[in-house]
Amino acid sequence: MSFLDKLGGIAKNIGDKTGEMLAVNKLNSKIHAEQQAAAEELRKIG
């Protein structure tokens, strides 16, 4: 059973890391969108 417990722990860790990566990617996407919007506003100003 120890092997299966370790395997379950590894699978949980992979799931956690995947969730973290999705959150990071979502935030990076928001940052990029805000930077684009700021650049557009600066372009309008002059």
PATORTOR-769354 format. One record per atom (N, C-alpha, C): residue number from 0; residue in one letter; atom name; x, y, z. Coordinates in steps of 0.1 Angstrom, whole numbers, plus 5000, padded with zeros to 4 digits. Layout:
BEGIN
{seq:NUM type:a atom:CA c1:X c2:Y c3:Z}
...
This chain:
BEGIN
{seq:0 type:m atom:N c1:5008 c2:4988 c3:5000}
{seq:0 type:m atom:CA c1:5000 c2:5000 c3:5000}
{seq:0 type:m atom:C c1:5009 c2:5013 c3:5000}
{seq:1 type:s atom:N c1:5021 c2:5012 c3:5005}
{seq:1 type:s atom:CA c1:5029 c2:5023 c3:5006}
{seq:1 type:s atom:C c1:5032 c2:5029 c3:4992}
{seq:2 type:f atom:N c1:5033 c2:5021 c3:4982}
{seq:2 type:f atom:CA c1:5036 c2:5025 c3:4968}
{seq:2 type:f atom:C c1:5024 c2:5033 c3:4963}
{seq:3 type:l atom:N c1:5012 c2:5028 c3:4966}
{seq:3 type:l atom:CA c1:5000 c2:5035 c3:4961}
{seq:3 type:l atom:C c1:4998 c2:5048 c3:4969}
{seq:4 type:d atom:N c1:5001 c2:5049 c3:4981}
{seq:4 type:d atom:CA c1:5001 c2:5061 c3:4989}
{seq:4 type:d atom:C c1:5010 c2:5072 c3:4983}
{seq:5 type:k atom:N c1:5022 c2:5067 c3:4980}
{seq:5 type:k atom:CA c1:5032 c2:5076 c3:4973}
{seq:5 type:k atom:C c1:5027 c2:5081 c3:4960}
{seq:6 type:l atom:N c1:5021 c2:5072 c3:4952}
{seq:6 type:l atom:CA c1:5016 c2:5075 c3:4939}
{seq:6 type:l atom:C c1:5005 c2:5085 c3:4940}
{seq:7 type:g atom:N c1:4996 c2:5084 c3:4950}
{seq:7 type:g atom:CA c1:4985 c2:5093 c3:4952}
{seq:7 type:g atom:C c1:4991 c2:5107 c3:4956}
{seq:8 type:g atom:N c1:5001 c2:5107 c3:4964}
{seq:8 type:g atom:CA c1:5007 c2:5119 c3:4969}
{seq:8 type:g atom:C c1:5013 c2:5127 c3:4957}
{seq:9 type:i atom:N c1:5020 c2:5119 c3:4948}
{seq:9 type:i atom:CA c1:5026 c2:5125 c3:4936}
{seq:9 type:i atom:C c1:5015 c2:5131 c3:4927}
{seq:10 type:a atom:N c1:5004 c2:5124 c3:4925}
{seq:10 type:a atom:CA c1:4993 c2:5128 c3:4917}
{seq:10 type:a atom:C c1:4987 c2:5141 c3:4923}
{seq:11 type:k atom:N c1:4986 c2:5142 c3:4936}
{seq:11 type:k atom:CA c1:4980 c2:5154 c3:4942}
{seq:11 type:k atom:C c1:4990 c2:5165 c3:4940}
{seq:12 type:n atom:N c1:5003 c2:5163 c3:4942}
{seq:12 type:n atom:CA c1:5012 c2:5174 c3:4940}
{seq:12 type:n atom:C c1:5012 c2:5179 c3:4925}
{seq:13 type:i atom:N c1:5011 c2:5170 c3:4916}
{seq:13 type:i atom:CA c1:5010 c2:5174 c3:4902}
{seq:13 type:i atom:C c1:4998 c2:5183 c3:4900}
{seq:14 type:g atom:N c1:4987 c2:5179 c3:4905}
{seq:14 type:g atom:CA c1:4974 c2:5186 c3:4904}
{seq:14 type:g atom:C c1:4975 c2:5200 c3:4910}
{seq:15 type:d atom:N c1:4982 c2:5201 c3:4922}
{seq:15 type:d atom:CA c1:4984 c2:5214 c3:4928}
{seq:15 type:d atom:C c1:4992 c2:5223 c3:4920}
{seq:16 type:k atom:N c1:5003 c2:5217 c3:4914}
{seq:16 type:k atom:CA c1:5012 c2:5225 c3:4906}
{seq:16 type:k atom:C c1:5005 c2:5230 c3:4893}
{seq:17 type:t atom:N c1:4997 c2:5222 c3:4888}
{seq:17 type:t atom:CA c1:4990 c2:5225 c3:4876}
{seq:17 type:t atom:C c1:4980 c2:5237 c3:4879}
{seq:18 type:g atom:N c1:4973 c2:5236 c3:4890}
{seq:18 type:g atom:CA c1:4964 c2:5247 c3:4894}
{seq:18 type:g atom:C c1:4972 c2:5260 c3:4896}
{seq:19 type:e atom:N c1:4984 c2:5259 c3:4902}
{seq:19 type:e atom:CA c1:4992 c2:5271 c3:4904}
{seq:19 type:e atom:C c1:4996 c2:5277 c3:4891}
{seq:20 type:m atom:N c1:5000 c2:5269 c3:4881}
{seq:20 type:m atom:CA c1:5004 c2:5274 c3:4868}
{seq:20 type:m atom:C c1:4993 c2:5280 c3:4861}
{seq:21 type:l atom:N c1:4981 c2:5275 c3:4862}
{seq:21 type:l atom:CA c1:4969 c2:5281 c3:4856}
{seq:21 type:l atom:C c1:4967 c2:5295 c3:4862}
{seq:22 type:a atom:N c1:4968 c2:5296 c3:4875}
{seq:22 type:a atom:CA c1:4966 c2:5309 c3:4882}
{seq:22 type:a atom:C c1:4976 c2:5319 c3:4877}
{seq:23 type:v atom:N c1:4989 c2:5315 c3:4876}
{seq:23 type:v atom:CA c1:5000 c2:5324 c3:4872}
{seq:23 type:v atom:C c1:4997 c2:5328 c3:4858}
{seq:24 type:n atom:N c1:4993 c2:5319 c3:4849}
{seq:24 type:n atom:CA c1:4991 c2:5323 c3:4835}
{seq:24 type:n atom:C c1:4979 c2:5332 c3:4834}
{seq:25 type:k atom:N c1:4969 c2:5330 c3:4842}
{seq:25 type:k atom:CA c1:4957 c2:5340 c3:4842}
{seq:25 type:k atom:C c1:4962 c2:5354 c3:4846}
{seq:26 type:l atom:N c1:4970 c2:5354 c3:4857}
{seq:26 type:l atom:CA c1:4975 c2:5367 c3:4861}
{seq:26 type:l atom:C c1:4984 c2:5374 c3:4851}
{seq:27 type:n atom:N c1:4992 c2:5366 c3:4845}
{seq:27 type:n atom:CA c1:5001 c2:5372 c3:4835}
{seq:27 type:n atom:C c1:4993 c2:5377 c3:4823}
{seq:28 type:s atom:N c1:4982 c2:5370 c3:4820}
{seq:28 type:s atom:CA c1:4974 c2:5375 c3:4809}
{seq:28 type:s atom:C c1:4967 c2:5388 c3:4812}
{seq:29 type:k atom:N c1:4962 c2:5389 c3:4825}
{seq:29 type:k atom:CA c1:4956 c2:5402 c3:4830}
{seq:29 type:k atom:C c1:4967 c2:5413 c3:4829}
{seq:30 type:i atom:N c1:4979 c2:5410 c3:4834}
{seq:30 type:i atom:CA c1:4989 c2:5421 c3:4834}
{seq:30 type:i atom:C c1:4992 c2:5425 c3:4819}
{seq:31 type:h atom:N c1:4993 c2:5416 c3:4810}
{seq:31 type:h atom:CA c1:4995 c2:5419 c3:4796}
{seq:31 type:h atom:C c1:4984 c2:5428 c3:4791}
{seq:32 type:a atom:N c1:4972 c2:5425 c3:4794}
{seq:32 type:a atom:CA c1:4960 c2:5432 c3:4789}
{seq:32 type:a atom:C c1:4961 c2:5446 c3:4794}
{seq:33 type:e atom:N c1:4964 c2:5448 c3:4807}
{seq:33 type:e atom:CA c1:4965 c2:5461 c3:4813}
{seq:33 type:e atom:C c1:4976 c2:5469 c3:4807}
{seq:34 type:q atom:N c1:4987 c2:5463 c3:4804}
{seq:34 type:q atom:CA c1:4999 c2:5470 c3:4798}
{seq:34 type:q atom:C c1:4995 c2:5475 c3:4784}
{seq:35 type:q atom:N c1:4988 c2:5467 c3:4777}
{seq:35 type:q atom:CA c1:4983 c2:5470 c3:4764}
{seq:35 type:q atom:C c1:4973 c2:5482 c3:4764}
{seq:36 type:a atom:N c1:4964 c2:5482 c3:4774}
{seq:36 type:a atom:CA c1:4955 c2:5493 c3:4776}
{seq:36 type:a atom:C c1:4962 c2:5506 c3:4780}
{seq:37 type:a atom:N c1:4972 c2:5505 c3:4788}
{seq:37 type:a atom:CA c1:4980 c2:5517 c3:4792}
{seq:37 type:a atom:C c1:4987 c2:5522 c3:4780}
{seq:38 type:a atom:N c1:4993 c2:5513 c3:4772}
{seq:38 type:a atom:CA c1:5001 c2:5518 c3:4761}
{seq:38 type:a atom:C c1:4991 c2:5525 c3:4751}
{seq:39 type:e atom:N c1:4979 c2:5520 c3:4749}
{seq:39 type:e atom:CA c1:4970 c2:5526 c3:4740}
{seq:39 type:e atom:C c1:4966 c2:5540 c3:4745}
{seq:40 type:e atom:N c1:4963 c2:5541 c3:4758}
{seq:40 type:e atom:CA c1:4960 c2:5554 c3:4764}
{seq:40 type:e atom:C c1:4971 c2:5564 c3:4762}
{seq:41 type:l atom:N c1:4984 c2:5560 c3:4764}
{seq:41 type:l atom:CA c1:4995 c2:5568 c3:4762}
{seq:41 type:l atom:C c1:4996 c2:5573 c3:4748}
{seq:42 type:r atom:N c1:4993 c2:5564 c3:4739}
{seq:42 type:r atom:CA c1:4994 c2:5567 c3:4724}
{seq:42 type:r atom:C c1:4983 c2:5578 c3:4721}
{seq:43 type:k atom:N c1:4972 c2:5577 c3:4727}
{seq:43 type:k atom:CA c1:4961 c2:5587 c3:4725}
{seq:43 type:k atom:C c1:4965 c2:5600 c3:4730}
{seq:44 type:i atom:N c1:4972 c2:5600 c3:4742}
{seq:44 type:i atom:CA c1:4976 c2:5613 c3:4748}
{seq:44 type:i atom:C c1:4986 c2:5620 c3:4739}
{seq:45 type:g atom:N c1:4995 c2:5613 c3:4734}
{seq:45 type:g atom:CA c1:5004 c2:5620 c3:4725}
{seq:45 type:g atom:C c1:5017 c2:5614 c3:4722}
